[in-house]
């Protein structure tokens, strides 16, 4: 089984290892499952999640693949990179979710990017349960040395507190 290269993917260590690139509103927070107006996660191992506020909240990790023990030869063989994230909303407030994952070269220039359209969750039309987004990078050529994983969002009603999108269970794995 390939190991998850993201550190603290579900908030067990609060916000440790994450760079808060946007920290608006009441700022990022970690809460226990299922939280107010929320749903339990589909896996027993995940007991916490990150939650956003009424202004944009984004957080990221830049993974140094050489520091993680991969050789330039392994990376230049264009190994499959699998990315996964889980998000949900509250049953009482709408929210938006976004993510961007980039494969980067030694100068941290983008080789390939996965940036799906932002998702808006409306409790009147969505069940607000946990949803998965995943992507697999392959055949992107040589030169990958870093991976940047960023995600987040905000609520749609601008309520003070933590009514925005919830994220957890994030992973980045490389198949070598």
Backbone torsions as a table, in degrees:
resi	resn	phi	psi	omega
1	UNK	NA	127.9	178.9
2	UNK	-69.1	143.4	-177.5
3	UNK	-86.9	149.4	178.2
4	UNK	-74.7	122.7	-178.9
5	UNK	-83.2	-11.9	175.9
6	UNK	-80.9	133.7	175.9
7	UNK	-91.3	141.2	178.3
8	UNK	54.1	57.6	-174.3
9	UNK	-72.9	-15.2	-175.0
10	UNK	-128.4	15.7	173.2
11	UNK	83.1	10.2	179.5
12	UNK	-60.4	-27.3	178.9
13	UNK	-111.4	39.1	-177.7
14	UNK	55.2	-125.9	-177.0
15	UNK	-102.8	12.6	179.6
16	UNK	-54.7	140.4	177.3
17	UNK	78.2	-7.1	-179.5
18	UNK	-101.7	136.1	172.0
19	UNK	-92.2	121.7	-178.7
20	UNK	-86.3	98.4	-175.3
21	UNK	-80.0	-28.2	171.4
22	UNK	-137.7	131.1	-174.9
23	UNK	-139.4	55.0	-172.1
24	UNK	-81.0	175.6	176.7
25	UNK	62.2	-130.0	177.1
26	UNK	-85.2	4.7	175.4
27	UNK	74.7	170.1	178.9
28	UNK	-59.9	150.1	176.1
29	UNK	-149.7	154.9	173.9
30	UNK	-110.5	133.9	179.3
31	UNK	-128.6	162.3	177.2
32	UNK	-86.6	143.9	174.1
33	UNK	-61.9	147.5	-8.8
34	UNK	-86.5	-6.7	-178.5
35	UNK	76.0	169.7	177.2
36	UNK	-62.9	136.1	175.7
37	UNK	52.2	38.3	-176.6
38	UNK	-127.0	-173.4	-177.1
39	UNK	-126.2	148.3	172.5
40	UNK	-66.8	152.8	178.5
41	UNK	-78.1	157.4	-175.3
42	UNK	-80.9	1.6	179.0
43	UNK	-130.9	134.8	-176.9
44	UNK	-63.2	-28.5	-174.7
45	UNK	-71.1	-17.5	-176.0
46	UNK	-99.4	116.7	-175.7
47	UNK	-118.8	-6.1	-178.8
48	UNK	-135.2	165.3	175.4
49	UNK	-149.4	160.4	173.2
50	UNK	-91.4	142.5	179.6
51	UNK	-131.5	144.1	-177.2
52	UNK	-99.5	175.7	-172.8
53	UNK	-121.3	-157.1	-172.3
54	UNK	-86.0	-5.7	168.0
55	UNK	-122.6	165.6	-172.8
56	UNK	-55.9	131.0	174.0
57	UNK	-124.0	119.7	175.6
58	UNK	-129.7	144.7	175.2
59	UNK	-139.7	152.4	-176.5
60	UNK	-146.5	162.0	169.2
61	UNK	-132.0	136.5	172.4
62	UNK	-107.5	116.4	-175.8
63	UNK	-93.2	122.0	176.1
64	UNK	-88.4	105.3	-171.5
65	UNK	-70.7	-32.8	176.1
66	UNK	-66.5	-41.7	178.2
67	UNK	-65.4	-25.4	178.7
68	UNK	-82.8	-0.4	173.6
69	UNK	101.5	3.6	177.1
70	UNK	-83.1	143.2	179.1
71	UNK	-89.0	155.4	175.0
72	UNK	-55.2	-35.9	-179.8
73	UNK	-64.8	-42.6	177.8
74	UNK	-62.0	-44.9	-176.9
75	UNK	-69.9	-35.4	-179.3
76	UNK	-72.3	-12.4	176.6
77	UNK	-81.2	5.6	176.7
78	UNK	58.2	55.1	-179.4
79	UNK	-65.0	153.7	178.3
80	UNK	-66.0	131.2	176.6
81	UNK	-114.9	120.5	-179.8
82	UNK	-107.5	132.4	-177.8
83	UNK	-122.6	138.8	179.6
84	UNK	-144.3	144.6	176.2
85	UNK	-149.1	154.0	178.4
86	UNK	-124.7	138.7	179.5
87	UNK	-144.3	156.1	173.9
88	UNK	-157.5	167.2	176.4
89	UNK	-113.2	-178.6	174.6
90	UNK	-93.9	159.3	179.5
91	UNK	-80.3	-5.4	-177.8
92	UNK	-117.3	-0.2	-176.8
93	UNK	-154.6	135.7	177.5
94	UNK	-74.3	164.1	-179.9
95	UNK	-157.2	167.4	173.8
96	UNK	-120.0	149.5	179.1
97	UNK	-130.4	140.2	174.6
98	UNK	-145.4	154.7	174.7
99	UNK	-148.7	152.5	174.4
100	UNK	-141.9	129.3	174.8
101	UNK	-126.7	128.2	-178.7
102	UNK	-124.3	137.3	167.5
103	UNK	-89.7	128.9	-172.6
104	UNK	-121.4	149.8	176.1
105	UNK	-86.6	-170.8	-175.7
106	UNK	-63.3	-23.4	177.2
107	UNK	-95.3	9.9	-177.0
108	UNK	60.4	33.2	170.7
109	UNK	-89.4	146.3	-174.2
110	UNK	-72.7	126.4	171.5
111	UNK	-91.6	-47.9	178.7
112	UNK	-150.7	148.0	-176.0
113	UNK	-132.1	142.1	170.5
114	UNK	-118.1	114.4	-177.8
115	UNK	-142.2	85.4	179.4
116	UNK	-67.2	162.5	176.8
117	UNK	-60.2	141.4	175.8
118	UNK	-57.1	146.9	-178.6
119	UNK	-107.4	133.6	172.9
120	UNK	-108.1	125.6	178.4
121	UNK	-104.6	128.2	-179.9
122	UNK	-119.2	118.6	-177.6
123	UNK	-62.8	-17.3	178.0
124	UNK	-76.6	-22.7	-176.9
125	UNK	-124.7	-13.6	178.4
126	UNK	-111.6	155.0	177.2
127	UNK	-82.3	-7.0	174.7
128	UNK	64.2	12.9	177.5
129	UNK	-77.1	170.2	-178.0
130	UNK	-64.3	132.1	178.8
131	UNK	-123.4	146.2	-178.3
132	UNK	-105.2	140.1	168.0
133	UNK	-121.4	136.1	179.7
134	UNK	-143.9	157.0	-179.7
135	UNK	-153.9	147.4	176.7
136	UNK	-122.9	125.1	174.1
137	UNK	-93.4	135.7	173.6
138	UNK	-155.1	161.5	176.9
139	UNK	53.3	42.8	-178.8
140	UNK	-100.2	-1.5	175.8
141	UNK	88.3	179.4	-177.2
142	UNK	-78.1	166.1	169.9
143	UNK	109.4	-10.9	-179.1
144	UNK	-64.0	129.6	177.2
145	UNK	-131.4	-19.0	179.9
146	UNK	-137.8	155.7	170.0
147	UNK	-129.3	129.5	176.7
148	UNK	-108.4	122.1	178.8
149	UNK	-115.2	121.4	179.9
150	UNK	-135.8	139.0	177.9
151	UNK	-154.7	168.6	178.3
152	UNK	156.0	-153.7	-178.5
153	UNK	160.2	-150.4	-179.5
154	UNK	-168.9	171.9	175.2
155	UNK	-83.4	167.8	-177.4
156	UNK	-104.8	-1.7	-178.1
157	UNK	-110.2	-1.7	178.9
158	UNK	56.4	42.9	176.7
159	UNK	-84.4	135.7	176.6
160	UNK	-62.5	135.1	-179.5
161	UNK	115.2	-147.7	-172.0
162	UNK	-124.3	77.9	-177.8
163	UNK	-112.5	6.2	-176.8
164	UNK	-84.2	-168.8	-177.1
165	UNK	-63.6	149.1	177.1
166	UNK	-110.9	138.0	179.9
167	UNK	-132.3	146.5	178.7
168	UNK	-166.0	173.4	172.5
169	UNK	61.6	28.1	-178.2
170	UNK	-71.0	148.2	175.6
171	UNK	-152.5	148.8	171.1
172	UNK	-133.3	121.0	179.3
173	UNK	-129.2	152.2	177.8
174	UNK	-122.2	132.2	179.1
175	UNK	-99.6	102.1	176.8
176	UNK	-114.8	NA	NA
